[in-house]
Amino acid sequence: MRILLRPLIAALSLLASTAAAPAPPAAPPLLDPVQAGWHGHKVCEVLVDNAQVRTARCTFPPGEGHDRHFHAPHWGYILTTSTMRITTAKGTVVRDLKAGDTWWSDEVAWHEMLNVGTTAGVYLIVEPKVSRAET
């Protein structure tokens, strides 16, 4: 009988220790581009924020970037040419971004960026708040 109890006690002890193990810490919530910064300092400045739109100017000197963040639907305009390393869930790319280029994004689940070039990158991000269907 003692021989049968030892494996049972060992199995119950293992189950109890597994059940009591702490859960891994939850990932911190992602911030939007204005809230997110670069190692604790802000990189985006809000220029306009009203009921229709929020517009921000984001500046990335060489060697600086934007910590992981998400984007609501937005339009962007590149004010100064720069070379950025951009990381998303799909991987990492290096892009030469030219002054005057624009883009539209329905949203970005998350990304992070680093200026790997020699010139500061400056962008405008324009986020509409009201769709045509809502007006």
C-alpha positions as CSV (number, residue, x, y, z in Angstrom):
1,M,0.0,0.0,0.0
2,R,2.8,2.4,0.9
3,I,4.3,1.8,-2.6
4,L,1.1,3.0,-4.3
5,L,0.8,6.1,-2.1
6,R,4.2,7.5,-3.0
7,P,3.4,8.0,-6.7
8,L,0.0,9.4,-5.9
9,I,1.5,11.9,-3.4
10,A,4.1,12.9,-5.9
11,A,1.5,13.4,-8.7
12,L,-0.7,15.5,-6.4
13,S,2.3,17.6,-5.3
14,L,3.2,18.2,-8.9
15,L,-0.3,19.3,-9.8
16,A,-0.5,21.6,-6.7
17,S,2.8,23.3,-7.6
18,T,1.7,23.7,-11.2
19,A,-1.6,25.2,-10.3
20,A,0.0,27.6,-7.8
21,A,2.6,28.9,-10.3
22,P,2.2,32.6,-11.0
23,A,0.9,33.6,-14.4
24,P,3.3,35.4,-16.6
25,P,3.0,39.2,-16.5
26,A,0.6,40.8,-18.9
27,A,2.1,42.8,-21.7
28,P,1.7,46.6,-21.1
29,P,-1.1,48.2,-23.2
30,L,0.1,49.8,-26.4
31,L,0.0,53.6,-26.6
32,D,-1.1,55.7,-29.5
33,P,1.6,57.7,-31.4
34,V,1.2,60.8,-29.3
35,Q,1.4,59.0,-26.0
36,A,4.3,56.7,-27.0
37,G,7.7,58.3,-27.1
38,W,11.3,57.2,-27.3
39,H,12.9,55.9,-24.1
40,G,10.7,58.2,-22.0
41,H,10.6,61.4,-24.0
42,K,7.9,62.5,-26.4
43,V,8.5,62.5,-30.1
44,C,5.1,63.7,-31.3
45,E,3.6,67.2,-30.6
46,V,-0.2,67.7,-31.1
47,L,-0.7,70.7,-33.4
48,V,-4.6,70.4,-33.7
49,D,-7.0,68.4,-31.7
50,N,-10.7,69.1,-32.2
51,A,-14.0,67.2,-32.8
52,Q,-13.0,66.4,-36.4
53,V,-9.3,65.7,-36.4
54,R,-6.1,65.3,-34.4
55,T,-2.9,66.4,-36.2
56,A,0.6,65.7,-34.7
57,R,4.1,66.5,-35.8
58,C,6.6,63.7,-35.0
59,T,10.4,64.3,-35.0
60,F,13.1,61.6,-35.0
61,P,16.7,62.7,-34.9
62,P,19.3,60.2,-36.1
63,G,19.6,57.3,-33.7
64,E,16.2,58.0,-32.2
65,G,12.8,56.4,-32.9
66,H,9.4,55.6,-31.7
67,D,8.7,52.9,-29.1
68,R,6.1,50.3,-30.0
69,H,2.7,51.9,-30.5
70,F,-0.6,51.5,-32.5
71,H,-2.3,53.9,-34.9
72,A,-5.9,54.6,-35.6
73,P,-6.8,55.3,-39.2
74,H,-4.6,58.2,-40.4
75,W,-3.0,60.1,-43.3
76,G,0.7,60.9,-43.1
77,Y,2.9,63.5,-44.8
78,I,6.8,63.3,-44.7
79,L,8.3,66.8,-44.1
80,T,12.0,65.8,-44.2
81,T,13.8,62.9,-45.9
82,S,15.1,60.2,-43.6
83,T,15.9,56.5,-43.4
84,M,13.9,54.5,-40.9
85,R,14.0,50.9,-39.7
86,I,10.4,49.9,-39.2
87,T,9.4,46.7,-37.3
88,T,5.9,45.2,-37.3
89,A,4.5,41.7,-36.7
90,K,5.4,40.9,-40.3
91,G,9.1,41.7,-39.8
92,T,11.6,44.5,-40.1
93,V,12.3,46.7,-43.1
94,V,14.6,49.7,-43.8
95,R,12.9,52.4,-45.8
96,D,14.2,55.7,-47.4
97,L,11.3,58.1,-46.8
98,K,11.3,61.1,-49.0
99,A,10.0,64.6,-48.2
100,G,6.7,65.2,-49.8
101,D,5.6,61.5,-49.8
102,T,2.2,60.7,-48.3
103,W,0.4,57.6,-47.2
104,W,-3.0,56.5,-45.9
105,S,-3.4,53.7,-43.3
106,D,-6.7,52.2,-42.2
107,E,-4.9,51.4,-38.9
108,V,-1.7,49.8,-37.6
109,A,-2.0,47.1,-34.9
110,W,1.6,48.0,-33.7
111,H,4.9,49.0,-35.0
112,E,8.2,50.6,-33.8
113,M,10.7,52.7,-35.6
114,L,14.3,53.8,-35.4
115,N,16.0,56.5,-37.5
116,V,19.0,54.7,-38.9
117,G,20.0,57.6,-41.3
118,T,22.0,60.8,-40.9
119,T,19.1,63.3,-41.1
120,A,16.2,64.0,-38.8
121,G,12.9,62.5,-39.9
122,V,9.8,64.8,-39.4
123,Y,6.2,63.7,-40.2
124,L,2.7,64.9,-39.9
125,I,0.1,62.4,-38.8
126,V,-3.5,63.4,-39.4
127,E,-6.2,61.3,-37.7
128,P,-9.8,61.9,-38.7
129,K,-12.3,61.6,-35.8
130,V,-15.6,61.7,-37.7
131,S,-16.4,59.7,-40.8
132,R,-18.6,60.9,-43.6
133,A,-21.2,58.4,-42.6
134,E,-21.5,59.9,-39.1
135,T,-22.1,63.5,-40.4
